[in-house]
Amino acid sequence: MCVFCAFVNFDSYQRRILEEYFYDGFQHTSIIRFLREYHSVDISLRTLYRRLADYGLRRRMQPSPFPQVWNAICVELRGPGISISHVCDFE
């Protein structure tokens, strides 16, 4: 969560605060909740989308090819004492 957010005026640091929450990976609904709870700012989801777009902040969901995802999962699962080689051979 934003370290300095409880101590600053939202209007003066709006962009910085939104960027902080955005880059921390919070979902849009969580950002709205934080703004309401910690900054006494009540904005709609549409307004948040517009402000994030104005600041050039957007999340792009890039589809990954299945074999690439499967191999990444197998790499993470491989570890000491784990034998999953027969499961992870994707062709």
N, C-alpha and C positions, 0 to 999 in steps of 0.2 A: 504494500500500500504506500501511497505517497507520504514521504517522510515529513515534508514541511507543510503539507496541505492544511492542517488544522490551524496554522498560524498566519495564513496569508489571505488577503482579500481576493475572492474569486474573480471579480471583474478585471482586476489588474493583471492577474496571472492565469487567465482562462486557458490560453493555448498551452502553457507549460503544464498545467494540471491535467488537462485532457491528454496531452502527449504522455505524461507519466503513467496514467492509468492504462492508456492504450498499449504502450510498449511493455507494460508489466503483464499484458496478456489477458486483462479482464474482459469479460463479455460486456456487450453494450448495456444490458439490463443491470449488470453489477456497477458499471460506471454511473448510471443514473442514480442508483441507490446510494453510492458513495457521495455523489454531489448533493443529494438530499440530506444525508446524515451528517456529513462533515463540513459542508459549505452552505447549508440552508438554501440550496439552489434547486428549484424544481423545473426541469425541462422535459419535453416529450422525447420519445425515441426518434421521431422524425427530425427534431431540432438537433439532437446529438449526431445523427447521420450527416446532416447538412454541415455542421461545424467541423466534423472530422474530415469530410470531403473538402471543405474550404482550406483546411490545413494540409491537404494531401495525404491524409492518413487513411489507408484502406487495407483490408485484409483480402487477399486473393486466395481462393481455394483452388490450388492447382491439382488436378487429378494425377495420381502417380500410377504408373503401370503396375499391374498385379505382381509380376515376377520381382520387380524392384522392392515392393513392399514386403513380399514374402521373404526375400533374402535378408532384408533388414531385420525382420522379426527373428529369423533363425540365428543371425549373428548375435542378437541380444540374448537369445535363449541359451546359446552354447556357453557352457561354463564347466567348472570342475565337477566331475561325477555325473554329468548329464549326457545321455546318449540319445540324440534325436536325429542323427544323420539320415536315417531312412525316411523320416518325415520331411526333412528340409531339402531333399533333392527334387527341385522343381524343374521340370523340362517341358 
